[in-house]
């Protein structure tokens, strides 16, 4: 069974940047725009600050519900 960190995200799912990314500080909310890949699933996310970043791995993102629960 996959752990939380390994569970794939879904298109349109609300997420939060788990670490600082180029132009996006950790904790910035966003929404998954695209899910792509077979052996390495990548995500394109549009963040609340207007930045859109592709080629993000699952370790770069946390589902918004899990982020709020950790606070």
N, C-alpha and C positions, 0 to 999 in steps of 0.2 A: 504494500500500500504506500502511496506517495505521502511524504510529509507536507506540512503547510507550505514550506518554501518551494516544494517541487510541483505543487498543484498548478496547472495552467490557468492563466487568466482568460477571461472571455472578452469578446469585442463589446465595447460600450461600458465595461465595468469601471467603476470609480476606483482609483488607486492613489497612492501617495509615494513620492520619491523617497526611498529608504536611505539614500546618501546624497551628497552633493553631486550634481551632474552639471555639464556645461550650460550655464545660464539658468539653472534650476537648483535652488537650495533644497537641502533635505527637508522633508515635511510639506513640500508644495503639493497640493492636490492636483489630480489630472484625470483624464478619461482615455481608456485604451481605444485607439482608432483602428488598428490593424493587428492581427495575429498571423505570423508567418513562420514557416519552417517545419522540418520533420525531426531531425536529430538534435537540432538546437532551435528551440522556439524563441522567436524574437518578437518584440512589441514596438509599435509606433504609438506614442502617447502625446496628446495635446494637454499641456499643463495650464493651470489657472493664470499664470503670469504671461501667457501668450506664446510661450515657447512650444515647439513641437519637435520631439526627438524620436528617431527611429533606431533600430538595432539595439534596443534595451533588452537585457536578460531579466529573468525572473528575480534574481537577487537584487536588482536595482529598484524593484517595485514591491509595494505592500498593498493588499486590498485595504480600502479606506476603513472598513469595519474593524479590521485587525489593528490598524494604526490607532484608531480612537479608543479601542479597548486597552491598548498598552499605555495610554496616557493616564 
